[in-house]
Amino acid sequence: MKIKYFYLTLFCFMQLWSQAQSKKAFVQEAEKALTERNFHGALVYFDEALKFDKNDVELIYKTADAARQYNAYGFAASKYAYLIDTLKNNTYPDAIYRLGEM
């Protein structure tokens, strides 16, 4: 009887894990939203993807860019500043320019 409950519990947890969103899924949805010029949606999805890895340079830049295009300038400025000052990353040289625009 206990084994039956164990397998039932295990099956329930497997169902929950299989339905969880992954970082890749959030990024794909964000890219899709960008192609549709839905900057708010892209911002939300990129921000959710950042919860998986808060130091992902590409995601930080894309989040900041989506926020800028959505006119969320304060949020965009904080992401650009984090990218430039905290991570000291020069992969995106226009991030300095974009931060100056804010």
N, C-alpha and C positions, 0 to 999 in steps of 0.2 A: 504494500500500500504506500509506504514512504517513497519507494522508487517511482511510483506513478506520479506522485506530487512533485518529486524532483524533476522528472522529465517535463511535466506540465509547466513548472516554473521556468525551467531552462528554455522551453519553447517560447514562452511569453517574452523573456528577455531578448531572445534572438530576434523576435519580431520588432521590438523597440529599437535595437541596434541597427537593424536593416533599414529602418525608416529615418534614421538620423541624417541630417544634412551634413555634407562634407565641405571642406574649404573649396575644393574644386567645383562643387555644385553652386556655391554662392558666387564664385568668380564667373562661372559661365552665365549665370542669370544676370550678373552685373554687366557683363559685356553685351549681353542681349539687350538689356535696358539702354545701354549707351547707343547701340545702333538704332534704337527706336527714339533716341533723343529724350529718353525718360531719365533725366539727371537725378531726380529725387530717388527713384527706384535703384539706380546704379549706386548712389551714395549709401543707401541702406544696405544693399547686398555687399558692397565692398567693406563697409564697416563691420558687418557680421563676419566676413571672411577674416578680417583682422583679429577677431577674437581667438582664432586658431593660432596665429603667430603675429604678435604685435610689432615685431621688428622686421617684417617682410617689406623690404624697400620698395619693390614694385607696387605692392598693394597700398602702401602709405601714399605713394605718389598718385596712384589712380584714385584713391579716396579723396585726396586733396583736390585733384583736378575735377572730379565729379561735383564736389562741394562748391568749387569756384564757379562751375557752369550752372549750378543750381542757385547761385547767389548767396550761399551760406559762407560769407567771407570770413567770419570769425573762426568757424570750424576749419575752413581751408587753410587759414593762416597758421592755426595751431598744428596742423598736420605738416605743412611745409616747414615750419620752424623745428618740429620734432625731427624731420628728415635731415635738415641741414645742421642744426645745432647739437642735438642729442646723438644722432647716429653718425654725424660727420661724414655723410655720404655725398659724393660728387657725381654719382651716376647720371643724375638729371640736372644738368647745369641751369636749365630754365627755371628750376624750382626757386632759385634765389630771386630771379626776376619776378616770378609769380608772387612770391612772398612780399616783394617790394610793392607790387600792385595792390595788395590788400591794404 
